[in-house]
């Protein structure tokens, strides 16, 4: 069982929140404030932004009823979300059907641009923030909480605006036969955690069993094809539920950015990942080869990504972290750019960009707007730099906060999965 599944199982069995004293709570608050200042992260939203969010979401159902005729009505399509147990925002949902000569995969993404557009205060605030920052037990949203956690979130049994990527896939190659991207209205049937999705695949009597089983079969094949094509896979033991979501989101992101580049020829916020130099790759492979019990297959040395994939699959478990670290040390940072030149080295994609998480990433929000309006913001290059910089800040902030949690005797993973509860001093002793 994966770490996520174990954590979910532990929580489901009744492990309560991690208890801390009032004094520790004050230390955590002070540390957060220190980090927010250091990385220029805004915690509270300006009142004007919150007021705009309230006004635009005053009558969500009425808004949907008024616009349903202008959108694809997918409310009867079997649809569900799969996320970590502690997820607060549900950006994406999936649907799948097997037909005689094709698979049809729908990836439904929260339609944030229905509410957030370049003339809105919420757009300016999203640019300021750049992304949602996830700290263990504490979240700083990119969008006002009423949008992030409620109105845009694809919660079950509620009608929601979505931006749907409909992909018709060849049964043999799983390549795109047809891609259609459009505004829709969906109603998610269920919200699954990763552990629950694993159980649905196993249990033939469970709701959504056939759908989860089918989408896993397709996703697993997509994963194997991606590896054969030279995509780097640093976590070979990923469970089935994670494989489903990862592969479906990659397929949707790739479909959208191919549409933007090849069919429209427009600038967008592409995700570019440079490759390490030949010497850097050589040093990484040499470091891996010297690990005890590890051997890189001789026929893979010419393609470092395939060499790492093959080595991870056969290496002793105790060496996996060291192999991954040897690779990560030489990998340049991926950045956002206004053209896809150079592609994405780790994925081995010629063109790639983000579309599937507009609730929490500025890049996806921008690309939604470009797809919807075919309108490229004049400041796109600055927006790319802003998104790249803020992502780096968020990652460093999270790293330093986790380190501080450990310094005060807390397990960041436990805090992340179970939350925190402040108890009075007498109870905490």
KOLLUMTI-121046 format. One record per residue (C-alpha): x, y, z. Coordinates in steps of 0.5 Angstrom, whole numbers, plus 500, padded with zeros to 3 digits. Layout:
BEGIN
XYZ ...
***
This chain:
BEGIN
500500500 503507498 504512504 498516502 494510502 497508509 495515511 488515509 487508512 490511519 485517519 479513517 481508523 480514527 486517529 484524531 488531529 495532532 495535539 499541540 499546546 498553546 505555546 507551540 501554536 504561538 511558535 508556529 504562528 510566529 514562524 508562518 508570519 516570518 516566512 510570509 514576510 520573507 517570501 512575500 506571501 499574502 495571507 489575508 485577502 483585501 476586502 475588495 477582493 472578498 467583496 467581489 467574490 461574494 457578489 459574483 457567487 451570490 446565486 450560483 445555481 441561478 447562474 448555472 440555470 441561466 447559462 446551461 443552454 450555452 454550454 455542453 450539459 454533462 450532468 448525466 455523465 458519470 463523473 467523479 473526483 479522486 484526491 488526497 484525503 486532506 484536499 480542500 479544493 477539487 480542480 479536476 474530475 474524470 469520466 470515461 467510456 469504452 466504445 467499439 473502436 475508441 476510448 473517450 476520456 473526459 477531464 473536467 476542470 473547474 471553470 475559474 475564468 467564469 468568475 476570474 478574468 483580467 478585468 477583475 480584482 480577483 485576477 490581480 490578486 491571483 497574479 500577486 499570489 501566483 499559486 496556492 501555498 500548502 503548508 502542513 495544517 495551513 493553506 494560503 489560497 490563490 483565490 478567495 476561499 468561497 471560490 477555492 473551497 466551494 463555488 469552483 470546487 467540483 464537489 459531489 452532488 452539486 452542479 458546477 461550471 467546468 472546462 472540459 477536455 474531451 479526448 477520443 483515444 485510439 484503442 491500440 496506441 492511445 494517441 489522440 484521434 480527436 480533441 475537443 475543449 469546451 465549457 460545460 456543466 457537470 455534477 460529480 457523482 462522488 469524491 474519492 480519496 486515493 485509498 478509496 479509489 484503490 478499494 473501488 478497483 478491487 471490489 466488483 460490487 462497489 459503486 464506480 468499480 467498472 469505471 475505476 477499473 477501466 480508467 486504470 487499465 487505460 492509464 496504466 497503458 498510457 504510463 507504460 507508453 510514456 516510459 517507452 517513449 523516454 519519459 522519466 519516472 522517478 516513482 516506480 511504485 506509485 499506486 493505481 489511484 495515483 497513476 490514474 490521476 497523473 496520467 489523465 492530467 498529463 494527457 489533458 494538459 498535453 492535449 490543450 497545449 498541442 491545441 494551442 500550439 499546433 491548431 491555433 499557433 498562439 503564445 501560452 504559458 508553456 512548461 519548459 524543462 531544460 535538460 542537464 548537460 551531458 557531463 551532469 547526466 554522466 556524473 549522475 549515472 556514475 553516482 547511481 552505478 556506484 551504489 551498493 546492489 545497483 546496476 544500470 542495464 548496459 543497453 540503456 546508458 545512451 538514454 539517461 532517462 531510460 537508464 534511470 527508469 530501468 535501474 529504479 525498477 530493479 534496485 534494492 528498496 533501500 537505494 531508491 531515495 539515493 537514486 532519486 536524489 542523484 537525478 534531482 541534483 542535476 535537474 534544472 528547474 522547470 519554468 513557465 515560458 511564452 513558447 514551448 521551445 526546448 520542450 519538457 525534458 523529464 516528461 520527454 514532451 515536445 510541448 507541454 503546459 498546465 491546464 488542470 489546476 486553475 484553482 491553485 496555479 496562475 499558469 493554469 488560470 492564464 491558459 484557461 483564459 487563452 483557450 476560452 477567449 483566444 486572447 493572449 495577455 500583453 503581459 504574458 512574459 511577465 506573468 510567466 516569470 511571476 508564476 515561476 518565481 512564486 512557485 519557487 517561493 512557495 516550495 522553499 516556504 513549505 520546505 522551511 516550515 516543515 523543517 521548523 515543525 520537526 525542530 519543535 517535535 512535530 511530524 509534518 506528514 502527520 500534521 498534513 494528514 490529520 490537522 492540528 488541535 490546540 489543547 490547554 496547557 494542563 491537558 497537554 502536559 
***
